[in-house]
Amino acid sequence: MRKLLLAMAVVITLGPLACGPGASPATPPPPPFKMTKVDIGGGRTLELGCLGSGTPTVILEHGSDADASSFGLIMPRIAAVTRACAHNRIGAGGSSEPTGKRTAADMVDDLHALLDAADVARPLILVGHSMGGMTIPLYADRYPDEVAGMLFIDPAAPGMLAALGAALGEPMPGEPADVTERRRIFAVGWPGPQYNTERHDVATSEKQTRAVKSLGDIPVIVLSAEELIWTVSDPAAQAKLVHAWQAMHAKVAKLSTEGRHEIVEGSGHGIQATNPDTVINSIIELVERARE
């Protein structure tokens, strides 16, 4: 999601968006697993990499303008417990290029086709980082019998920009310039699909994900970063942004009667990189619950 967020600033020429100190590395290490191209129909292929064996199968959904390598630190340790698979969506890594704008619903269609074509065993533990948090609720809503647990890693969520803008309140005389800029960026909304490699129409994806009103009793864990990806110089304004971000994640957890929200101390947006043990332990907990 980092490049997409940076594009927001470029589109409206308000300067760069600063990321928190714990943001994911710009160039992650190569994944410790082989990526294989899988035909999903329509002349398109997705890259899929898997390690380990057993069920449930852990499916790792990367953030915007990222790829499967963002899970390189955690895949081997998950694979010691069960089968773990990461894929590159259309427009990411070596998967097919997008031919038009795409939404979270399109990504769900592709993921289901990929799992069928690659004969990936169900049930699934769905793990979504950042913008991947827009996709996995739709998958669980459409295929509830296939999903045994869900982990959201500092996820994007419907209404996030509006909530962050509201947290900053009305403009105040003499406020720092970066607070004014951030408020304006949030008000403009997501940049168009032409500004990210996946041609992701995030505004439409928000509407699709907002329609998911309940995840039933699927076990859900939502992890929030302590360091927000957006930063401003005013400590009080920053605290309001962090509170709004984490409150939004608490609402995601409440979509399930078996949901839990955790704030990961010392973490940045890429929690799987800054605090991998927390992510691994959360996944293993969901795996064990599915096996009960």
Secondary structure, DSSP 8 states (H G I E B T S, - for coil): -HHHHHHHHHHTT-------TT---SS----SS--EEEEEETTEEEEEEEE---SSEEEEE--TT--GGGGTTTHHHHHTTS-EEEEE-TTSTTS---SS-B-HHHHHHHHHHHHHHTT--SSEEEEEEGGGGGTHHHHHHH-GGGEEEEEEES---TTHHHHHHHHH-S--TT--HHHHHHHHHHHH-S--GGGSTT-B-HHHHHHHHHT----TT--EEEEEESS-SS--S-HHHHHHHHHHHHHHHHHHHTTSTTEEEEEETT--S-HHHHSHHHHHHHHHHHHHHHH-
